[in-house]
Amino acid sequence: MWSFSVSLRPSAIIAILGLTFGLAAACAAAEPAPLPDDRVAFLPPIEFNLEEDTFANEPISDADPDAVAAPRRRGGPPFGSSAPVSLGAFWAPAVAVDGQAADLAINAEFARVAAPIGVPAEGKPLWLAIAKFGRLELATDAVLPDSGQPVPNQLWLVETGFMHVRPLANGGSIGGTFLFGSASDRPYAAGRDLTLMTVGFYNRPAARADDEWSFSVFYSPTSQLPYPLPGIAYVWRPSDRFEAKIGLPPAVEWRPTDDWTFTANYFPLVNFNATARRRLADTLSLIAFYRSDTEIYFLADRRQDDQRFFVFDQRAAVGLEQTLGRGFALEATASYIFDRKLFQGTSFSSNRTDVVTFGDGLGLSLQLPWRR
């Protein structure tokens, strides 16, 4: 058995953010030749749950393989803005824990990447290698009230895997995603702490031009529904500025003008995200969003194998995104975080134990995505 021991305080977070700013500036200033189009043009949009997650634990829930077979219709993909590479950090100052003489502060760091295995080619099958890493620190002396155990200070997510997309002769596509790793306070400490995520999907053109049908099945023991979840949706594209996935999981994007974009998506049970984006200048955008956020782990010392540890909150945020060039951007947001709780249970909606609630507060995040 083994574990990590790392504790980052606000000063360390500031240093990480400074390093991220420096890296971003260096990337923007560098002058290497751009990547060949055939290496990046056919990467499908990848959804790491909600792209803005500061510490995304809900696994890849959707992909748009249509981007592999041909350039996206109408020149702009709703559901296609996710970043193949993203680095970020998050910090929330200490707030009081309800019913205990303790405070709780949060900081987190994450990295995720999706890279092609081999050179992507139009109309050919595509393999992507995927890796996700995250560290969440709950800096507190609070205890879990029913078990009497301390609240875990360090929670880790380490996952690697692949995605395969195969275009079909009828204009559709078929494929799947598989991720394997550990989401725990002591990653890889025991076999029962290991987790996996798998998605299978099939997309085919609909009778109406530009529309399509999307069929999928999703499974992960660290999702809010820890059993296979089927999905079926009709992707409706009535114009260049509107796209909707009607069904499960649902999503919508609306671009009323070139400067405004509105998006919303949902993944069961309570993962919801709504975002508004306003372009202020060619390289600067204002963003605002609401979302519910759930992180799920297996604690190494849990009493039941199927018991999981939940970190839940809701948040409303506003911030700025600055385009840096060569596909890089820098996003900084400030959030108001509320309805915050920790608990253990075999499901999200029932059998809760060790419930710890703590106060509303501020959150600050910084993200460096590369969108190719």
C-alpha positions in Angstrom: 0.0 0.0 0.0 1.2 3.5 -0.8 0.0 7.0 -0.7 1.0 10.6 -1.6 1.4 13.4 0.9 1.3 16.8 -0.7 -0.3 19.9 0.8 -0.6 23.1 -1.2 -1.6 26.3 0.6 -2.7 29.6 -1.0 0.9 30.7 -1.5 1.6 27.5 -3.4 -1.5 28.0 -5.5 -0.3 31.5 -6.4 3.0 30.1 -7.4 1.3 27.5 -9.6 -0.9 30.2 -11.2 2.2 32.3 -11.8 3.9 29.4 -13.5 0.8 28.8 -15.6 0.8 32.4 -16.7 4.5 32.2 -17.6 3.9 29.0 -19.5 1.0 30.6 -21.4 3.0 33.6 -22.3 5.9 31.5 -23.5 3.5 29.4 -25.6 2.0 32.6 -27.1 5.4 34.1 -27.8 7.0 31.0 -29.3 7.4 30.9 -33.1 7.7 27.2 -34.1 6.0 26.0 -37.2 2.3 25.2 -36.6 1.3 21.6 -36.3 0.4 20.0 -39.7 -3.3 20.1 -40.4 -3.5 16.4 -40.9 -2.4 15.8 -37.3 -5.1 17.9 -35.7 -7.9 18.6 -38.1 -9.7 15.3 -37.6 -9.6 15.1 -33.8 -13.2 14.6 -32.5 -14.5 17.0 -29.8 -14.0 15.3 -26.5 -16.2 16.1 -23.5 -14.4 15.6 -20.1 -17.8 15.9 -18.4 -18.1 19.7 -18.4 -15.1 21.4 -19.8 -15.0 24.1 -17.1 -14.7 21.5 -14.3 -11.8 22.5 -12.0 -11.3 18.8 -11.1 -13.3 16.7 -13.5 -14.0 13.3 -12.0 -17.1 12.4 -14.0 -15.6 10.7 -17.0 -15.9 11.3 -20.7 -19.6 11.4 -21.4 -19.9 12.3 -25.0 -17.9 12.6 -28.2 -18.8 13.8 -31.7 -17.2 11.4 -34.1 -18.7 13.2 -37.1 -15.6 15.4 -36.9 -13.5 12.5 -37.9 -15.3 11.5 -41.1 -15.5 15.0 -42.5 -15.1 18.7 -41.5 -18.0 19.6 -39.3 -21.1 20.8 -41.1 -21.7 24.5 -41.3 -18.3 25.4 -40.2 -18.7 25.5 -36.5 -19.3 22.7 -34.1 -21.6 23.1 -31.2 -20.4 20.4 -28.7 -17.0 20.7 -30.4 -15.1 23.3 -28.3 -13.6 21.0 -25.7 -9.9 21.2 -25.3 -7.7 18.1 -26.1 -5.2 19.5 -23.6 -6.0 21.4 -20.4 -4.1 22.4 -17.2 -5.7 24.2 -14.3 -5.9 25.0 -10.6 -8.6 26.0 -8.2 -8.7 27.5 -4.7 -11.5 28.2 -2.2 -10.6 29.9 1.2 -11.6 28.3 4.5 -15.2 28.4 5.6 -16.9 27.1 8.8 -18.0 23.5 9.0 -21.6 23.2 10.3 -21.9 21.6 13.7 -18.1 21.3 14.2 -15.4 23.5 15.6 -13.5 23.3 12.3 -13.0 25.2 9.0 -12.5 23.7 5.5 -10.5 25.1 2.6 -10.1 23.6 -0.8 -7.4 23.6 -3.5 -7.1 21.5 -6.5 -4.9 21.0 -9.6 -5.7 19.0 -12.7 -4.3 18.0 -16.1 -6.0 16.1 -19.0 -4.9 15.3 -22.5 -6.3 13.4 -25.6 -3.7 12.7 -28.3 -4.0 10.8 -31.6 -2.2 7.5 -31.8 -0.7 7.7 -35.3 -1.6 10.4 -37.9 -5.3 11.1 -38.2 -6.6 10.9 -41.8 -10.0 11.9 -43.3 -12.4 9.0 -43.5 -10.1 6.6 -41.6 -10.5 5.0 -38.1 -9.0 7.1 -35.3 -7.4 6.0 -32.0 -6.9 8.5 -29.2 -4.8 8.1 -26.1 -6.4 9.7 -23.1 -4.9 10.6 -19.7 -6.4 12.5 -16.7 -4.8 13.5 -13.4 -6.1 15.5 -10.5 -5.5 16.3 -6.9 -8.1 17.7 -4.5 -7.1 18.9 -1.1 -9.7 19.3 1.7 -7.7 21.2 4.3 -9.7 20.7 7.5 -9.7 19.0 10.9 -13.4 18.0 10.6 -14.5 14.4 11.0 -17.1 12.3 9.4 -19.8 12.3 12.1 -21.0 8.7 11.8 -17.8 6.7 11.3 -15.6 9.1 13.4 -12.9 9.1 10.7 -11.1 12.3 9.7 -12.3 14.0 6.5 -9.7 12.8 3.9 -7.2 15.6 3.2 -6.0 14.4 -0.2 -8.1 12.9 -2.9 -6.6 11.7 -6.2 -7.8 10.9 -9.7 -5.4 9.0 -12.1 -6.9 7.6 -15.2 -5.5 6.5 -18.6 -7.2 4.9 -21.6 -8.2 5.3 -25.2 -11.0 6.2 -27.6 -11.7 4.6 -31.0 -13.9 6.1 -33.7 -14.6 4.3 -37.0 -16.4 6.1 -39.8 -19.1 4.1 -41.6 -20.1 4.0 -45.2 -23.6 5.5 -44.5 -22.0 8.7 -43.1 -22.3 7.6 -39.5 -19.7 6.4 -37.0 -19.2 3.8 -34.3 -16.7 3.6 -31.5 -16.1 3.6 -27.8 -14.0 4.9 -25.0 -12.3 3.1 -22.1 -10.6 4.6 -19.1 -9.0 2.7 -16.2 -7.4 4.0 -13.0 -8.0 5.0 -9.4 -10.1 7.7 -7.7 -9.3 7.5 -4.0 -7.5 9.0 -1.0 -4.8 6.3 -1.5 -4.7 5.6 -5.2 -4.1 2.0 -6.2 -3.9 0.9 -2.6 -6.2 -2.1 -3.2 -8.1 -3.8 -6.0 -11.4 -2.5 -4.7 -10.2 1.1 -5.1 -9.7 0.7 -8.9 -12.3 2.2 -11.3 -13.1 2.2 -14.9 -15.3 4.1 -17.4 -16.5 2.8 -20.7 -18.7 4.3 -23.4 -20.0 2.7 -26.6 -21.6 4.9 -29.2 -23.2 4.7 -32.7 -24.2 7.7 -34.7 -26.1 7.6 -38.0 -27.5 10.3 -40.3 -31.2 11.1 -39.9 -33.7 11.6 -42.7 -33.5 15.3 -42.4 -30.3 16.7 -43.9 -27.6 17.7 -41.3 -29.4 16.0 -38.4 -28.4 12.6 -36.9 -29.3 10.0 -34.4 -27.0 9.2 -31.5 -27.1 5.9 -29.5 -24.8 5.2 -26.6 -24.3 3.2 -23.4 -22.2 4.5 -20.5 -20.9 2.8 -17.3 -18.7 3.9 -14.4 -18.7 2.8 -10.8 -17.8 6.4 -9.8 -20.7 8.0 -11.6 -23.8 9.1 -9.8 -25.6 6.1 -11.4 -23.2 3.2 -10.9 -24.7 0.9 -13.5 -25.0 0.9 -17.3 -26.9 3.9 -18.6 -28.3 3.8 -22.1 -28.5 7.0 -24.2 -30.5 7.9 -27.2 -30.7 11.4 -28.7 -31.8 13.2 -31.9 -29.2 15.8 -32.9 -31.2 18.7 -34.5 -29.4 21.3 -36.5 -32.1 23.7 -37.9 -29.6 26.5 -38.7 -26.0 27.5 -38.6 -26.6 29.0 -35.1 -28.5 26.4 -33.3 -27.9 22.7 -32.3 -29.7 20.5 -29.8 -29.4 17.0 -28.6 -32.9 15.9 -27.8 -32.9 12.9 -25.6 -30.4 11.5 -23.1 -27.9 13.0 -22.4 -29.4 16.3 -23.6 -27.5 19.4 -24.7 -28.1 22.6 -26.6 -26.0 25.4 -28.1 -27.3 28.7 -29.5 -25.3 31.5 -31.2 -27.8 34.3 -31.8 -25.0 36.6 -33.1 -21.3 36.2 -33.8 -20.5 37.6 -30.3 -22.9 35.7 -28.1 -23.0 31.9 -27.4 -25.3 30.1 -24.9 -24.8 26.4 -24.0 -26.4 24.0 -21.6 -25.9 20.3 -21.0 -27.0 17.7 -18.5 -25.7 14.3 -17.3 -27.7 12.2 -14.7 -28.3 12.5 -11.9 -27.6 16.2 -11.1 -24.7 17.3 -13.3 -26.0 20.4 -15.1 -24.1 23.2 -16.7 -25.3 26.4 -18.4 -22.8 28.9 -19.9 -23.1 32.3 -21.6 -20.1 33.7 -23.5 -19.8 37.2 -24.9 -16.9 38.1 -27.2 -15.5 41.5 -26.1 -12.7 41.7 -28.6 -11.0 39.4 -31.2 -9.0 37.6 -28.4 -11.0 38.4 -25.3 -14.3 36.9 -24.1 -16.5 37.3 -21.0 -17.9 34.1 -19.6 -20.6 33.3 -17.0 -21.9 30.0 -15.9 -23.9 28.0 -13.4 -23.3 24.3 -12.7 -23.7 21.6 -10.1 -20.5 19.8 -9.5 -20.0 16.2 -8.1 -16.7 14.4 -7.4 -16.9 10.7 -6.4 -14.1 8.6 -4.8 -13.5 5.2 -3.1 -12.0 5.8 0.3 -9.3 3.2 1.1 -10.7 2.5 4.6 -14.4 2.4 3.8 -16.5 -0.2 5.5 -18.4 -1.5 2.4 -16.8 -2.2 -1.0 -19.6 -0.3 -2.8 -19.5 2.7 -0.5 -18.4 5.9 -2.2 -17.3 9.4 -1.0 -19.1 12.3 -2.6 -17.9 16.0 -2.8 -20.9 18.1 -4.0 -21.6 21.8 -4.5 -23.3 24.2 -6.8 -21.6 27.3 -8.2 -22.2 30.4 -10.2 -19.2 32.1 -11.8 -18.0 34.9 -14.0 -14.6 35.4 -15.6 -12.6 36.2 -18.7 -10.9 34.1 -21.4 -7.9 35.5 -23.3 -6.8 33.9 -26.5 -3.0 33.6 -26.6 -2.4 32.2 -30.1 -1.5 28.8 -31.5 -4.6 27.3 -30.0 -3.8 28.3 -26.4 -6.1 30.3 -24.2 -6.1 31.5 -20.6 -9.3 31.4 -18.5 -9.7 33.0 -15.1 -13.0 32.8 -13.1 -14.4 33.8 -9.7 -17.2 31.6 -8.3 -19.8 31.8 -5.6 -20.1 28.3 -4.2 -23.1 27.1 -2.3 -25.0 24.0 -1.2 -21.7 22.4 -0.2 -21.5 19.0 1.4 -19.4 15.8 1.8 -21.0 12.4 2.4 -20.6 8.7 2.0 -23.1 6.3 0.5 -23.8 3.6 -1.9 -25.8 6.0 -4.1 -26.1 9.7 -4.6 -29.7 10.0 -3.8 -30.2 7.7 -0.8 -28.4 5.8 2.0 -26.2 8.8 2.9 -24.0 8.7 6.0 -21.2 10.8 7.4 -22.8 14.0 6.0 -20.6 17.1 6.4 -22.0 20.5 5.3 -20.0 23.6 5.2 -20.5 27.3 4.4 -21.0 29.2 1.2 -17.9 31.0 -0.2 -15.7 32.2 -2.9 -13.7 30.1 -5.4 -11.0 31.2 -7.8 -9.8 29.1 -10.8 -7.4 29.4 -13.6 -7.3 27.1 -16.7 -4.9 26.9 -19.6 -6.6 25.0 -22.5 -5.3 24.2 -25.9 -8.0 23.9 -28.5 -5.8 23.2 -31.6 
